[in-house]
Structure formats: C-alpha cells, structure tokens
Amino acid sequence: MGDVTAIEAVLGADAVAVCDSGGRVPAPIRPVHGAAEVARLLRALLPGADLTVASVNGHAGLVIRQTGRAVAVIAVSCDRDRAAAMWIVLNPAKLRDWHRS
C-alpha cells in the first residue's frame, strides 16, 4: 500500500485532502490538491503503519495505526469509482476512541 503510484490510481485527478492536526502534529495547513500530491501525503502517513477499512461517520473510511494506536482517521468521499475528497484527522485528542489495546 505504500506505493505512491498504487495510491494515486484510486484517486480522482482533482482529489483534495484536508488535514485536522489541531496544531499538535505536523500536517499541511491548507488543503492538498491533485491526485499526485494527495498520494504523496497519504504515503507519508503509512510507513510502519497498519491500514484498516472502517466505518467513519457512517461511511467507508480508513484508519491508520502504529502499534495499535490510531495516528490518522480518514473519511473518504467518492465520485464514481475514485476517491474525490479526504478529511484526515491527525489530532491525537480526537483519535483516542480509535486506539486498539
């Protein structure tokens, strides 16, 4: 999953990602636009992490964990068969309920 090309293949050309870090972890302040840039952002979140498909706000989304602790929860909006928008929660205070023991 860490391959940027594979990630980019599931993104729409005009994909956008918005990060919420609460200023507690490094993250882009402005939305990230375009499949290539969003793929690079997602790739940066993945090293040494487990990726799980989960229900996020009642829709399919992703949870990224490292050693059982959630480091990101991603809500995904799709346009046809491609991911169009992603809301990436990175704020540790908002991720507590996503940790696994």
N, C-alpha and C positions, 0 to 999 in steps of 0.2 A: 504494500500500500504506500510505501514511502516514495515511490517513483513519481516525480512531478508530471511526466507525460501521461501516466495512467490516471492521476487525479484530474488533470486538465481535460481528459477525454470525457468525463462525466459532467463537466461544467459547460454552461451556455457561454457563447462568445462574450456576452455582455454581463457576465456574472458579477455580483457585488457581495462583499463581505464587510460586516460591521462588527467591531470588537467592543466588548464591555470588560475592561480590566479594573475599573474603579481606581485607576492610578496605582494599583498595588503590584502589578506585574507588567513587564514591557509588552506593549502592543501598539499597533497603529492607532493614532488618534482620529484620523479621517477614514471614511470608507475606502476599501481597496476595490478597484475596478478592473475588470477584464479577467478572462479565464487563466491566462498565464500568471498574473500577479496573485490571484486568489489561490491558485495551485501552489505557488511558492510559499504563501502564508501558511496554508494547511500543512505543507511539507515541514515547515519549521516547527510545527506543534507535535509532529509524530515521532521523532527519534526516541527510541526506548519506551514507547507508549503502546498501550492496548487500545484498539478502536472497537467500539461496540455500537450496534444499531439499537436505538432505544426510542421510546415514545417521549417526545419533548413538546410540551404544550399541546398534547393530543395529536401530534403528527409525527411521522418518522423523522428521526434526527440521529445525531451521533454523540457518543460520549468518549472522550479520550482520557485514559487513566494511566498513571505511572505508579507501580507497586500498590495498586488498589485505591489510590487517591485520585479523584477526578481533577484534571488540570484544565479541562475545557468541556463545555456542553454546547452543541451546535444545533440550532434549529434551522431546518432547510426548507426552502420554498422552491418548487419545481415548475418549469414551463415545459410542458410536454414531457420529453424524456431526458431533460438536462436540469441540473441544479442552477437556479437563477439567482437566488439570494440566500445568504447565510448570516445568521446572527450568532456570534461566537461569544459565549460568556466565559471569561477568564478570571473574573474577580473571585478570589478564594472564599470570601464571605458568602457568596451566592452558590458555592459548589458543595457545601458541607453535606447536604442530603444525597449527593450523588456518590459519596465515597463507599467503598466496599470494605468489609472487615476481613 
